[in-house]
């Protein structure tokens, strides 16, 4: 395990990497809110530890060792979030920042026990899959609510944003993971949806429906 800062870099590179797996120095600096020389210095350090490979002025890529470390951190973060919700009774909108601190606890036994107490869960409170102990993630098989046709009935299984203002809005709208909803009408002008949940109509903007995943 590396330092807290090193772990934050590794996790950020993983979260920013797309199909190519490559992340620009600029994007990494923006996400971590640091200056480019700081990124350059840390990238060199991580390269020495064989966590990443990089080309100057191009981008960085996680090695297999780096990916395994990133998924280990993500596993701890998502288990911690679920523990805080299920066992400690905190709201799903409260737990991200606390889990950001807990994910750096270097104790496999601590997280194995947490996993056991939670009955080996597959997803965190926001519907994101929890990597297993081997760092494997199940394939995602969901679509955005914004893409669902009128008249269809679907189940909400995840959110793409775990920021407090967004989750607070969902709480106000009484939208939660596991809810079954029916799309009543799509507004052509702004893409907003009228949905039916347990007999009650709820209006959701396109900004919201793009961030809700369903199956």
Beta strands, then each sheet from edge to edge (+ up, - down):
strand 1: 22-23
strand 2: 52-55
strand 3: 59-62
strand 4: 143-144
strand 5: 153-159
strand 6: 180-186
strand 7: 193-197
strand 8: 200-204
strand 9: 212-214
sheet 1: 1+ 3- 2+
sheet 2: 4+ 9- 5+ 6- 7+ 8-
end
